[in-house]
Amino acid sequence: MDTKTGLDLKYKNTPEYAKFLDENDPLKQFRDQFYIPMVNGKESVYFTGNSLGLEPKHTQEYVLNELEDWANYGVEGHFHARNPWVSYHELFPELLADITGGLPEEIVVMNQLTVNLHLLMISFYRPTKKRFKIICEAKAFPSDQYAIRSQVKIHGFDPDKTIIEVEPRPGEHTIRTKDILKTIKKHGKKTALVLFGGVNYYTGQVFDMETICKAAHEQGALCGFDLAHAAGNIKLNLHDWNIDFACWCSYKYLNSGPGGVAGAFVHKRHIADKNLNRLAGWWGHDKDNRFKMEKEFQPIPTAEGWQLSNAPVLSMSAHKASLDIFKQAGMENLVNKGKALSNYLLYVLDDINKRAPEKIIEIITPRNENERGCQVSMLMLKNGKEIFNALIKAGVIADWREPNVIRIAPVPLYNSFEDVYKFGEIISSVIQ
Ligand SMILES: *Cc1c(COP(=O)(O)O)cnc(C)c1O
């Protein structure tokens, strides 16, 4: 019996059981608030919310409101729009505090993810001759690798001697926390920054951010996280964990549309520090004097001080539409349902393996539910491409990564237990 839901969790791989789980799902009504893409005239099984989250039905209304206000007011919309554009970005910190565990003054919505990573590294990667190394995960998302290498080069260091990557042990897929801590200790005095993903995009492994950050601080290094696959997916406590900085995008689990505006977090102990290097722009300047166009930059003493440009309101309106749904659903409920969905998915996949003549799927995502979010990555040991093509043909939208990995993300706002059951059924039918 699950104490949170009161459900009998003796899972069964049957349509009736999946239906039973759906009927008892406290978030079941949210699926109706999203457009589910159609394939061959039927609702698809959409399992790529970790890549591009689906569109909430009310997003068009939010965006159209801004277009309407622009039509009606022109430039005056900065002050007279229903949500005045001059302060539009101020709508977000409160909404994102719940999702990230940051304080409102530590959060700002701006730019794109990789841009924010660069802006934050300008402030928090300050290498010296003695302390210059960056410790990160091996096989980080390519954009992060490019960003890190280019930052290292800007400071005149050699990336190959500066960036220390922590890898999984031979034969393993995920990185042991123990190995991360050992690496931090080993390079400690020479390490300027420890920079990890919150959730690895390939394996779905959740890193122990609090422990990693503590170890970095013990060595006198700073610690930041790319939360692209963590924001809106897992429980985050950025402030309490003492994370120095973090950034995320809004178009994956946060459902805010392709290329949507991104977010950034800077810990309270840094936000008012005028000695930090930063790239400056007028939207980060003291609000009372912004239009005086003074020569000397006076940063706003919150995360807003990292803003460069005025707010991209159209993209932000889609972000607002989505975050209003997160607020209704509640982050804790979402995390619980996310775990329930992926637990059920793992059960279904184990059942398929058990019934197959030989094991065909190796799960490379951690089994421990505290070390994963919504994503389950399946290393296909046999007929991988064939199974993937059958899934696509049957209306599943999923993600294939060379050489042999299918990434699946059943997300709590719009995926159902029935989606998970159907997915398993299709794989079973290919094997037989
Ligand atoms: C999705 C993703 C990105 C994409 O970066 P953009 O700047 O939003 O294009 C970068 N890093 C990670 C870890 C990601 O998962």
The ligand as a Tripos MOL2 file, in Angstrom:
@<TRIPOS>MOLECULE
LIG
   15    15     1     0     0
SMALL
NO_CHARGES

@<TRIPOS>ATOM
      1 C1         18.1920   21.2890  -23.5390 C.3       1 LIG1
      2 C2         19.5070   21.6220  -22.9950 C.ar      1 LIG1
      3 C3         20.2320   22.7350  -23.4620 C.ar      1 LIG1
      4 C4         19.7220   23.5830  -24.6000 C.3       1 LIG1
      5 O1         20.2340   24.8770  -24.5280 O.3       1 LIG1
      6 P1         19.4530   26.1390  -25.1520 P.3       1 LIG1
      7 O2         20.3610   27.2560  -24.8630 O.co2     1 LIG1
      8 O3         18.1360   26.2060  -24.4940 O.co2     1 LIG1
      9 O4         19.2790   25.8750  -26.6080 O.co2     1 LIG1
     10 C5         21.4430   23.0040  -22.8550 C.ar      1 LIG1
     11 N1         21.9310   22.2460  -21.8470 N.ar      1 LIG1
     12 C6         21.2380   21.1660  -21.3850 C.ar      1 LIG1
     13 C7         21.7960   20.3480  -20.2570 C.3       1 LIG1
     14 C8         20.0290   20.8170  -21.9440 C.ar      1 LIG1
     15 O5         19.3750   19.7530  -21.5110 O.3       1 LIG1
@<TRIPOS>BOND
     1     1     2 1
     2     2     3 ar
     3     2    14 ar
     4     3     4 1
     5     3    10 ar
     6     4     5 1
     7     5     6 1
     8     6     7 2
     9     6     8 1
    10     6     9 1
    11    10    11 ar
    12    11    12 ar
    13    12    13 1
    14    12    14 ar
    15    14    15 1
@<TRIPOS>SUBSTRUCTURE
     1 LIG1         1 GROUP 0 **** ****
